[in-house]
């Protein structure tokens, strides 16, 4: 999504910067703020799943995008972490009245964040974007809670398979055996020993050949001397 920094009047940008700075310094309880130095019109946050809900223990990443008509028009909200909730669409879009007909310019970003967190505690199935979640919430809360909890564990709790944004430890999971893939630990001669062994073998063979040639030459000289002595006797 393109930045709207150039489309907002300077006085609006100053107000947004002031409010975002205040939020970062004193965020609402259970919400972390990650302002962007490059684009003040897009605010990234992380919301802790409220206790007593299927989302407890999860960290849900979200972003608010301020359009070119802000604050006359409310920002758009998106969950970046996958969540099973009646008021969150399949693409993460959030349906809440404060981002629609109940919006007032004086409400501010803090009010939006608190309202979205409250939405995790009190879903509104009557304005559902996820119709299946809304139906289960009304007809079979046990099934709704189970589904919501499952997606929370998979996508919002980090660890292996999670997508909450927590980095995985490279040492997690099964490790290869110490000797596997390490030629210096394998049985048999080391890589350095092989050329040395070959070199010693070559030197030994050369010495043997040299000694053999010397013996052959001495034998030929002896035969010639014996032949000369025999001729003299005749």
HELIX and SHEET records of a PDB file:
HELIX    1   1 UNK A    5  UNK A    7  5                                   3    
HELIX    2   2 UNK A   10  UNK A   25  1                                  16    
HELIX    3   3 UNK A   97  UNK A   99  5                                   3    
HELIX    4   4 UNK A  108  UNK A  121  1                                  14    
HELIX    5   5 UNK A  125  UNK A  127  5                                   3    
HELIX    6   6 UNK A  131  UNK A  139  1                                   9    
HELIX    7   7 UNK A  141  UNK A  155  1                                  15    
HELIX    8   8 UNK A  191  UNK A  233  1                                  43    
SHEET    1   A 4 UNK A  31  UNK A  35  0                                        
SHEET    2   A 4 UNK A  42  UNK A  48 -1                                        
SHEET    3   A 4 UNK A  59  UNK A  65 -1                                        
SHEET    4   A 4 UNK A  76  UNK A  79 -1                                        
END                                                                             
